[in-house]
């Protein structure tokens, strides 16, 4: 495996993870009542606590994408 294949790998990882992030954010925003009811019933969490948990989840996921996908991709792009 050479550096170009690894760069391509991290590029696609970034694209896929951003797509999952956007899907999650849109599902939480557009279907707010449905997702809140579903998660409240399944997980046994109060529906009033869910917005802060969603915010925390989306923030952590975005940081994970930047640290583990985007930063290595950019570093490899600078090397090539």
C-alpha positions in Angstrom: 0.0 0.0 0.0 1.6 3.3 -1.0 0.9 6.8 0.2 -1.5 7.6 -2.6 -3.8 4.7 -1.6 -3.7 5.7 2.0 -4.5 9.3 1.1 -7.4 8.1 -1.0 -8.6 5.9 1.9 -8.6 8.8 4.4 -10.4 11.0 1.8 -13.2 8.5 1.4 -13.4 7.9 5.1 -13.9 11.7 5.6 -16.6 11.8 2.9 -18.5 8.8 4.3 -18.3 10.1 7.9 -19.4 13.5 6.9 -22.4 12.0 5.1 -23.3 10.0 8.3 -22.9 13.2 10.3 -25.1 15.2 8.1 -27.7 12.4 8.0 -27.7 12.2 11.8 -28.0 16.0 12.2 -30.8 16.2 9.6 -32.7 13.3 11.3 -32.4 15.0 14.6 -33.5 18.4 13.3 -36.2 17.4 10.8 -37.7 14.5 12.7 -37.2 16.0 16.2 -40.3 14.7 17.8 -40.0 11.2 16.3 -36.3 10.8 17.2 -36.9 12.2 20.7 -39.8 9.9 21.4 -37.9 6.9 20.0 -34.8 7.5 22.0 -36.7 8.4 25.1 -38.7 5.1 24.9 -35.9 2.8 23.9 -33.2 4.2 26.2 -35.4 5.3 29.1 -34.0 8.9 29.0 -36.2 11.9 29.8 -37.2 13.6 26.6 -36.1 17.0 28.1 -32.5 15.8 28.5 -32.2 14.6 24.9 -31.4 18.0 23.1 -28.2 18.4 25.2 -27.3 14.8 24.6 -27.8 15.2 20.8 -25.7 18.4 20.9 -22.9 16.5 22.8 -23.1 13.6 20.4 -22.9 15.7 17.2 -20.0 17.8 18.6 -18.0 14.7 19.6 -18.7 13.0 16.3 -17.6 16.2 14.4 -14.4 16.4 16.4 -13.7 12.7 15.8 -14.1 13.2 12.0 -11.7 16.1 12.1 -9.1 14.4 14.2 -9.2 10.8 12.8 -10.1 11.5 9.2 -9.6 15.0 8.0 -6.3 15.8 9.7 -4.5 12.6 8.4 -6.0 13.3 5.0 -4.7 16.8 4.9 -1.3 15.8 6.3 -0.9 13.2 3.6 -2.0 15.6 0.9 0.7 18.0 2.1 3.3 15.3 1.9 2.5 14.2 -1.7 
